[in-house]
Amino acid sequence: MAFKTKKQSTPENDSMGAEFIRRFKANPFIFIGTIVVLIIVIIAFVLVPAIVPAAGGPAVDLSFGSYAKIPITYVPGNYFAQARESIARYQQASINDSNYFSVNYQIWRGAFEEAVIHAAVLEEMKNAGYSAPADVVDREVAQLPQFQENGRFSLTRYRQLDNTTRISLWRQVQESIAVDRYNTDIMELRVSSKEAPFIKAMASPERTFDMAAFPLSDYPDEELTAYAVANPQLFQVTHLSRITINTNEREARQILSTVQEGTQTFEDAAKTHSQDTYADRGGDLGIKLAYELATEVPDAQEREALIGLAQGAYSAIVKVPSGWAFFRAEEAPHPADIGTVLQKIRSYIMEFARGQVEDFFITQAEDLIRAVNEQGFDEALVEKGLSKKSFGPLPLNYGRVAIFTSLSSFSVPELNDAVSNENFWQTAFSTPLNTPSKPLVIGTHIVVLYPHEEGPADETNAEYIETAYASYWLSYIMDQNIRSYFMNSEKLKDQFTEAFFKYIYPLD
């Protein structure tokens, strides 16, 4: 299988897609021929692995797992090693001091996956009863470049290899022929004659949209203040210290007793016995709003008792996520100065009461829709002080299928979370033209779409889709499906991470 890394859609990738289409339009027949040649080159130089063993190298045999009980090992010159060298050459220019570890991990992981797939393909061919004929293997060995002299096979050069190396090389060639046969069979799968026209038809209709967006981050301060006034218990100011014991509740009670009896100070006990991040500070948690204690004390009743402690008072033993703890109130709780904690109030609402924020902007979006129906989209935006975003023409490309125009190619950040949002696509293509859509919650925005134009896909683009579909299906869908099938097989015993940190980056 091909040695390659997965790429996510980016503006650069989208611009490459536009260039692809431009070249296709300029001379489609020559361009299609170029793609065919490229596929042949990929099959010849990537899908079929290098089969010449690496010379020299340390005598190591590193095991990273198994497939169908066949060990997946790294041995100099074997398929795993060749894959690692190939990927390393490809990644060489991208390695620097800051990413050395992560890139090296990716190189080894990629090589491991290629070795798994290689072993799995050989297992499939074995189970199918296929074995490369000996005379075919002999003929392929005889054509290897290291055995050529003046354009002909040199028996002298061949005999210069020791028997072990000759046997190993012969087996590698035999495996290579089996893998090549498997890949050829896969590549020769035929797409139904009706499938490509069906895919072409999916590129139409295309719609062009205007849009208005309401960022949830614009939730007004006065609404935050009103929420805080209505829920004062959440935003009381507390100042507590804590001692945490991870071993058992009994030890926590013993330490609490020594502090209450005055045998040792709370601060000394925290520094000596506490087992949390506040120990070096004498247990001081600092100033916190009441709601922030939820991560410290999950039980609501226990948390309420803590907040109500008088200054200098100690709590009972409290169960906390990391063990058992007791607290001391450094100050009596008091109401927050709302003006100074607005950002914390905003953070709380966005995490725990986000629906209230969404409802606020949905109401504003509904007001906009009424105005659009009365006076038009542009006029309503001016009246409401909103800006217009436009995008399209765009087909119904749910999930960002690569051969169709993608939503991300229009650089509308408000719609970054809409690519796989079924409600967005259904609304976008069911709302009548020149009519505002219902309000949609998309990520951190409430949006109103206004589809104003619809038509068939550009014929040249549609022809490109139909022509390229078979190649796309074979090179991407089949590759991904086969890769997923083997890498998720119950036959695979994946011990890569453990082996990587044992052999390549020892942790000790």
Secondary structure as UniProt FT lines:
FT   HELIX           11..26
FT   HELIX           28..42
FT   HELIX           43..47
FT   STRAND          62..67
FT   TURN            68..69
FT   STRAND          70..74
FT   TURN            76..77
FT   HELIX           79..91
FT   HELIX           92..94
FT   TURN            97..99
FT   HELIX           100..127
FT   TURN            128..129
FT   HELIX           134..142
FT   HELIX           145..147
FT   STRAND          148..149
FT   TURN            150..151
FT   STRAND          152..153
FT   HELIX           155..159
FT   HELIX           163..187
FT   TURN            193..194
FT   HELIX           195..201
FT   TURN            202..203
FT   STRAND          206..215
FT   HELIX           216..218
FT   HELIX           221..230
FT   HELIX           232..235
FT   STRAND          237..245
FT   HELIX           249..261
FT   HELIX           266..273
FT   TURN            277..278
FT   HELIX           279..281
FT   TURN            282..283
FT   STRAND          284..289
FT   HELIX           290..295
FT   HELIX           300..307
FT   TURN            311..312
FT   STRAND          318..320
FT   TURN            321..322
FT   STRAND          323..329
FT   HELIX           338..340
FT   HELIX           342..352
FT   HELIX           354..375
FT   HELIX           377..384
FT   STRAND          389..394
FT   TURN            398..399
FT   TURN            402..403
FT   HELIX           407..410
FT   HELIX           413..415
FT   TURN            416..417
FT   TURN            419..420
FT   HELIX           422..430
FT   TURN            433..434
FT   STRAND          440..442
FT   TURN            443..444
FT   STRAND          445..455
FT   HELIX           459..472
FT   HELIX           473..478
FT   HELIX           479..487
FT   TURN            490..491
FT   STRAND          492..494
FT   HELIX           496..499
FT   HELIX           500..504
//
